[in-house]
Amino acid sequence: MRGVAVDVLLFAGVAVLLLCALGVLVMGSAYDRLHYASAAVWGALLVALAILVDESWSLIGDKALLTAAALVLCGPVLAHATARSGRIRERGAWSPDPVRRREAGS
């Protein structure tokens, strides 16, 4: 039964990662690509759970779980920071209307 659970989790994780990679490849906008890249965290989480089920609470299972937790916690922050810096690079400011923001600041 444990082997079946590992296989299902691993298959699901790899399928999610492949779909995210396909989305990054197909999408045209940088923000759309970022959306698909940040969704890959769930595939990595499923793979880590498969490792945890297979290895139990050992050094390898603990490291897989710690890595997945770091990805889940840091992934959305990294995606948001990347999107924000891309918007600032494109428009000169984070605000919806950079002209109004410049006028308010001076």
C-alpha positions as CSV (number, residue, x, y, z in Angstrom):
1,M,0.0,0.0,0.0
2,R,2.9,2.4,0.8
3,G,4.4,1.8,-2.6
4,V,1.1,2.7,-4.3
5,A,0.9,5.9,-2.3
6,V,4.5,6.8,-3.3
7,D,3.8,6.1,-6.9
8,V,0.6,8.2,-7.0
9,L,2.2,11.1,-5.2
10,L,5.3,11.0,-7.4
11,F,3.3,10.7,-10.6
12,A,1.1,13.6,-9.6
13,G,4.1,15.8,-8.6
14,V,5.9,15.1,-11.9
15,A,2.7,15.7,-13.9
16,V,2.2,19.1,-12.1
17,L,5.8,20.0,-12.8
18,L,5.6,19.1,-16.4
19,L,2.4,21.1,-16.9
20,C,4.0,24.1,-15.3
21,A,7.0,23.8,-17.5
22,L,4.7,23.5,-20.5
23,G,2.9,26.6,-19.4
24,V,6.1,28.5,-19.0
25,L,7.1,27.4,-22.5
26,V,3.8,28.3,-24.2
27,M,2.8,31.6,-22.5
28,G,3.9,34.8,-24.1
29,S,3.8,37.3,-21.3
30,A,6.4,37.4,-18.6
31,Y,3.7,37.6,-15.9
32,D,1.9,34.6,-17.3
33,R,5.2,32.7,-17.3
34,L,5.8,33.7,-13.7
35,H,2.3,32.5,-12.8
36,Y,3.1,29.0,-14.1
37,A,6.6,29.0,-12.6
38,S,5.2,29.8,-9.2
39,A,2.6,27.0,-9.4
40,A,5.4,24.5,-9.7
41,V,5.7,24.7,-5.9
42,W,2.8,22.3,-5.6
43,G,4.5,19.7,-7.8
44,A,7.7,20.0,-5.6
45,L,5.5,19.6,-2.5
46,L,4.0,16.4,-3.9
47,V,7.4,15.0,-4.8
48,A,8.6,15.8,-1.2
49,L,5.5,14.1,0.2
50,A,6.3,11.0,-1.9
51,I,9.9,11.0,-0.5
52,L,8.5,11.4,3.0
53,V,6.1,8.5,2.6
54,D,8.9,6.3,1.1
55,E,11.6,7.2,3.6
56,S,9.4,8.0,6.7
57,W,10.8,10.4,9.3
58,S,14.5,9.9,8.5
59,L,17.2,12.3,7.5
60,I,16.2,12.2,3.9
61,G,12.5,12.5,4.6
62,D,13.0,15.4,6.9
63,K,15.2,17.2,4.4
64,A,12.6,16.7,1.7
65,L,9.9,18.1,4.0
66,L,12.1,21.1,5.0
67,T,12.8,21.9,1.4
68,A,9.2,21.7,0.4
69,A,8.2,23.9,3.4
70,A,10.9,26.5,2.3
71,L,9.5,26.4,-1.3
72,V,5.9,26.8,-0.1
73,L,6.8,29.7,2.2
74,C,9.3,31.6,0.0
75,G,7.8,30.9,-3.5
76,P,4.8,33.3,-3.3
77,V,7.1,36.0,-1.9
78,L,9.6,35.5,-4.6
79,A,7.0,35.6,-7.3
80,H,5.4,38.8,-5.9
81,A,8.8,40.5,-5.7
82,T,9.7,39.4,-9.3
83,A,6.4,40.7,-10.6
84,R,6.7,44.0,-8.7
85,S,10.2,44.6,-10.0
86,G,9.1,43.8,-13.6
87,R,6.2,46.4,-13.2
88,I,8.6,49.0,-11.8
89,R,11.0,48.4,-14.7
90,E,8.1,48.7,-17.3
91,R,6.3,51.6,-15.8
92,G,8.8,53.4,-13.7
93,A,6.8,53.0,-10.5
94,W,4.7,50.4,-8.7
95,S,1.7,52.7,-8.5
96,P,-1.1,52.4,-11.1
97,D,-0.4,55.9,-12.4
98,P,3.3,56.8,-12.2
99,V,2.6,60.4,-13.4
100,R,0.3,61.1,-10.5
101,R,2.8,59.5,-8.1
102,R,5.6,61.8,-9.3
103,E,3.4,64.9,-8.9
104,A,2.4,63.9,-5.4
105,G,6.1,63.4,-4.4
106,S,7.3,66.8,-5.7
